């Protein structure tokens, strides 16, 4: 009843085409999980209510069956319910899109909508209330930060001025690797942590 009432409201506001509404209702009626239909003026989305803990078994497997990678598990869910589903992972929402036409529409007509970064408490405090390039929402602040980064940080002239610093850090990185193997033979090196140290050094 909720879905049909929502669809009636959408029809009155001309948010969906009737063919899209009927196909979504048909998929919702065949589903084993509670699905309610919501409207966006750009595409049909089936909003599937997936509480993280209650439906966590959907992302795991029984002992007698091998566990699938996450992308294959999400693909199976998409094949079962809809080509566009919205999963609730706690307070965060994850949009799963498997339709090529919908993906194209996401990154052409609605690229500004998807340019925003997800807001969370950690990013808010670490980025001084979303004021960094990586966490700022799309708008004047983000455009100004992008302009400064393009012209002042990653410009050709600026990269040439700081090439000496990068060269020194790479040499220091190579010397550290050589010292690990100064006695000859072979030695294990955690390159992941070493590259993290290199990227976090005074180059930045």
N, C-alpha and C positions, 0 to 999 in steps of 0.2 A: 504494500500500500504506500509505503514511504517513497519507493522508487517511482511509482506511477504518479503520485502527487507532485513529486519533484519534476517529472517529465512534463506534466500539465503546465507547471509554472514556466518551464523552459520553452514550451510551445507558444505560450502567450508572449514571451519576451523574444521569440525568434532567435534563440541562441543555438539551436540545433536543427538540422534537417531531419525530416520525419523518418527517412530511411536509416539514418545513423541512430536515431532513438530506438526504433524497433529492433535493430540488430543488437544494440547494447542490452535492451531488456531481455531478448531471447537468451543471450549469453548469461545474463544475471540469473535468470530463472533456472538454468541448467547447472549453476554452480553449487558446490557444497558449502561454500563459505559465504557469510553475510556480505553482500555487495550492495552499495547504494550508488546511485548515479548522480554525478554533479556536472554542472555545465561550465564550459569555457567557450568563449566565442571564437576560438581558433581550431579546436579539435574535440573529438569525443573522447572522454576519459572515463574509464571504469575505476572508481575509487574503492579499492578493496581494503577492508579494515583488517589489518594484521598486527595485533598486539605482539610485541617482540617476544615475550616469554611464552605466551599461550601457543603461538604458531611457530615457535622455534624449531619444532620437529620437522617442519617443511624444509628446513635447510640442513637437516642431518639425515642419516640413513640408518636402517636397521643393521644389526651386526652381520646378518647373512648376505647383505648386499653391499657392494663397494660404494664408498662415499664419492659423490660427483663433485667436480670443481664448482665453485660458486656461480660462475657464469653459465654453466650447464644447468644448474639447479634453477636459476632465474629464467633461463630459456624454457625449461619444462613448465614452470608456473605460467609463463606468458602463453605457451601453447595451450595450456589447460583453461585459462580464464579469459585473457584478452591480449591483444597486441600492445596495449597501453595500460599499465596498471601502476597505481601509486601505493607504495608500501610504507607503513608507519613503523620506523625503527625508534621506538620511544618517542622523544619530542621531535625527532628528525623525520623528514619525508624523503623517500627515494623514488624517483620516477623511472620506470622500466619501459623502454620503447624498443620494440622489435620490428615495427613496420617501417620499411625504407621511405615511404612517402611522408610518414609522420616525422621521421628523423630529419628529412630535408626541410620540412616546414618549421621544425624547431630551430634550425640554424640559418633560416633565411628570413621568413616573415616575423618570427618571434625570437630573434637572436638577442634583442635587448632584454627580454624577459629572463632568458637563461644566462645572461651575463652577470647577474647578481650572485654573490657568494652566500652560502648558508650561514646564518647567524647562530652562534652558540656562546655560552658563557666563557669558555676558554679563550676563544678568539677576541671576545670583547675586552678582557682584562690584559691579554698579552699584546694586543695591538692598540691600546689606548683608545678604546671605544670605536673600533673599526676605522682607524685613520691611516692604515697602511695600504699599500698597493694590493696586497694579497687578500685583504679582508674588506676593503671599502666597497660599499654597494655602488652599482653603476649610477653615475651622475656627474655633477661638476667636479667633485673632489677626485673621483677616480680618473676622470679625463685629464685633470691638471697633473695628478701624480704620474700618469702615463706619459704625458708630454714632457715632464721634467726628467723622467727616467730615460726616455728616448733621446732627448737633446743633450742632457747634461751627464748622464752616467754611461749609456751605451752608445754614444756617438763615436764616430771614427777617430776624431781628434782626442777624445778623452781616453779611449782604449789604447791609443798609441802612447799617451802620456803615462799610463799606468802599466805599460808592458814590462818595464823593468821590475816592478814589484811582483808581477806574476811569474816572471822568470826566476827571481830569487826564491820564491816559495816552491816552485817546481823542483829546483835544484836541491833545496833543503829536503823536500819529500823524497827525492831519489837517493840522497845521502843516507837518510834514515833507513831506507830499504837495504842499502848496501851494508850498513852497520849490523843489520840483523843477520847477515850472512858473512860476517867478516872471518869466521873460522873455517870457511869452506863447507862443502856439502849443501844440504837442503835445510830449509827452515820454513815453518808455517807462518804466514802473515795474514792478518785479518784486513783485507783490502777495503772492506766496507767501512770500518772505523777510520782507516787511514784516509780514504777519500773524503769522509765526512770532516775530518780535521783539516784537510786541504781546502775544502769549500768554506769552512768556518774561520779561516785564518784572516790575516789583515788584508787579503785581497778585497774582502767585503767591507 
